[in-house]
Amino acid sequence: MVTMKVVVQISEREKVQQSIRSVINLVNELKDELEEVEVVFHQSAIFATTDRELLKPLYRDKIKVVACKNSLIAQNIKEEALAEGIKIVNSGVAEIVRKQKEGWIYLRL
């Protein structure tokens, strides 16, 4: 079976909770077909990376949570404030483009 890698973009604060639910639905539905899911938070959605309780559903196998450093700086969020286990990348959009170049499926929520 061919497995999939999916990079998910979450950029709007108002859509964070529903987007997290959608990621969980994706993983539950395609669990055997997924190799990895990377969820990239940036722009106004970056606030979510400081809330471990909000992110709790994403702390499971196959899912990585990523925070955009540029967005952290823009929103005056210190790296120390991030929930544990979050990977920081310099640019969320560059991370998404790199993943697409590597053949990952792109999903914007």
C-alpha positions as CSV (number, residue, x, y, z in Angstrom):
1,M,0.0,0.0,0.0
2,V,1.2,3.5,-0.9
3,T,1.2,5.8,2.1
4,M,0.6,9.5,2.2
5,K,2.3,12.4,3.8
6,V,0.1,15.5,4.4
7,V,1.1,19.0,5.3
8,V,-1.7,21.0,6.8
9,Q,-1.8,24.8,6.9
10,I,-3.7,26.5,9.8
11,S,-3.4,30.3,9.6
12,E,-6.7,31.7,10.8
13,R,-7.3,32.1,14.5
14,E,-11.1,31.7,14.2
15,K,-10.7,28.4,12.5
16,V,-8.2,26.7,14.8
17,Q,-10.6,24.5,16.8
18,Q,-12.5,23.2,13.7
19,S,-9.2,22.8,11.9
20,I,-7.8,20.6,14.7
21,R,-11.0,18.5,14.6
22,S,-10.6,18.2,10.8
23,V,-7.0,16.9,11.2
24,I,-8.2,14.3,13.7
25,N,-11.0,13.3,11.3
26,L,-8.4,13.0,8.6
27,V,-6.1,10.8,10.7
28,N,-9.0,8.6,11.9
29,E,-10.3,8.0,8.4
30,L,-7.0,7.5,6.6
31,K,-5.0,6.0,9.5
32,D,-3.6,3.1,7.6
33,E,-2.8,5.1,4.5
34,L,-1.0,7.9,6.3
35,E,2.7,7.9,7.0
36,E,2.8,11.4,8.6
37,V,0.8,14.6,9.0
38,E,2.6,17.9,9.7
39,V,0.3,20.7,11.0
40,V,1.8,24.1,10.4
41,F,0.5,27.0,12.5
42,H,1.2,30.5,11.4
43,Q,-0.3,34.0,11.0
44,S,-3.1,34.7,13.5
45,A,-3.5,30.9,14.3
46,I,0.0,30.9,15.9
47,F,-1.6,31.6,19.3
48,A,-2.7,28.0,19.4
49,T,0.9,26.8,19.8
50,T,0.9,28.1,23.4
51,D,-2.2,26.2,24.5
52,R,-1.3,22.5,25.3
53,E,-4.9,21.7,26.1
54,L,-6.1,23.0,22.7
55,L,-3.4,21.0,21.0
56,K,-3.9,17.8,23.0
57,P,-5.9,16.0,20.3
58,L,-2.8,16.4,18.0
59,Y,-0.4,14.7,20.4
60,R,-0.6,11.3,18.8
61,D,1.3,9.1,16.4
62,K,1.9,10.3,12.9
63,I,1.2,14.0,13.7
64,K,3.8,16.7,14.1
65,V,3.0,20.2,15.2
66,V,5.0,23.1,13.7
67,A,5.1,26.8,14.6
68,C,6.3,29.6,12.4
69,K,9.0,31.7,14.0
70,N,8.1,34.8,11.9
71,S,4.5,34.6,13.2
72,L,5.8,34.1,16.8
73,I,7.8,37.3,16.5
74,A,5.0,39.2,14.8
75,Q,2.6,38.2,17.7
76,N,5.2,38.8,20.4
77,I,5.1,35.2,21.5
78,K,8.3,33.9,23.1
79,E,9.5,30.4,22.2
80,E,9.5,29.4,25.9
81,A,5.7,30.0,25.9
82,L,5.1,27.2,23.3
83,A,3.5,23.9,24.4
84,E,6.1,21.1,24.5
85,G,6.9,19.0,21.5
86,I,6.4,21.8,18.9
87,K,9.0,22.1,16.2
88,I,9.9,25.7,15.2
89,V,10.6,26.6,11.6
90,N,11.7,30.1,10.4
91,S,8.9,30.4,7.9
92,G,5.6,28.5,7.9
93,V,4.9,29.2,4.3
94,A,8.4,28.1,3.3
95,E,8.0,24.9,5.3
96,I,4.7,24.2,3.4
97,V,6.4,24.8,0.0
98,R,9.3,22.6,0.9
99,K,6.9,19.8,1.9
100,Q,5.0,20.1,-1.4
101,K,8.2,20.0,-3.3
102,E,9.0,16.7,-1.5
103,G,5.7,15.3,-2.7
104,W,3.6,15.9,0.4
105,I,-0.2,16.5,-0.1
106,Y,-1.2,20.0,0.9
107,L,-4.3,20.8,2.8
108,R,-5.4,24.2,3.9
109,L,-7.9,24.4,6.7
